Amino acid sequence: MTQIAGKNVLVTGGASGIGRQIALELARRGGNIVLWDIDPKKLDRVLAEVAAVARRKPHGYLCNVADRDEVYRIATSVNSEVGAIDILINNAGVVSGKRFLDLPDDKIEATFRVNTLALFWTTKAFLPSMIERNQGHVVNIASAAGLIGVSRLTDYSASKWAVVGFDESLRVELRQTAPRVRTTIVCPYFINTGMFDGVKSRFSFLLPILEEQAVAARIADAIGRNRPRLWLPPIVYTVPPLRALPVWLFDSIANVLGINVSMEEFRGRATAPRQRRRKIRSTR
């Protein structure tokens, strides 16, 4: 079991959406929360929310996780000011929601920098201490779109498939080098956070748009129980065996379920403001 109470928990992309809810949920369970985000106003608001339910004051840092050098620099500050991180939540993510040929090259690159490469930099920054202590937990927030390709999500799906592969490879490596350091891969269907505003579900009893508080609670439970995998809702667990079917039949089932039209009315949330300052913001 992974203990949450009294442990240092870092959440990337923690100032909004599911990151905010995970931070609040783990704070209620006694975690010492560290938030990274690029939006200073949202970060301040969530720090205040977390402080209201936490045992200790949370720490907040402005950090663009797509910038490798910045990740390493701010990780050094976290280690010296807060202490070793026990639970790392790799949550920060972006989505474009456009058809492949409508995707600008810079948007594709940004998707991979935030959704995929950032996990390498944050995990490299905090994993050595976990291995040295032979305890810790790395949680990688992927997506059900990391298990099945979805129309208008070519860059997003590909970036999340990479997260699934990253987590699986890391998990088996850690079993050999530090068996008490755990990983959890989270693959949810669309979550009602604003990030996927406008998406539709044809059969909501099978593929409901998930509520962020419920998902955050399930993630916290999975961490506490050392679950290596959390896929939501349960029907997502049928994707791997369905891949044994002929491709035409697999695609037909996805079409019947409405998966490939789910993004047709996608709007998404407003783009986050550019980071204006690199100064660390922290409450201590």
Protein Blocks (a to p, Z undefined) as FASTA:
>chain_A
ZZfehpacddehklgcjllmmmmmmmmnopacddddfblklmmmmmmmmmmmmmbdcddd
dddfklmklmmmmmmmmmmmnopcfbdcdfbccdekiafklpcfklmmmmmmmmmmmmmm
mmmmmmmmmmmnopacdddddbfklmbccehilmmmmmmmmmmmmmmmmmmmmmmmommb
ccdddddddddehjmgoiacfblmlmccddfklmmmmmmmmmmnopabdcddfklmmmmm
mmmpcfklmmmmmmmnommmmmmmgnbjadddddfbfcdcddZZ
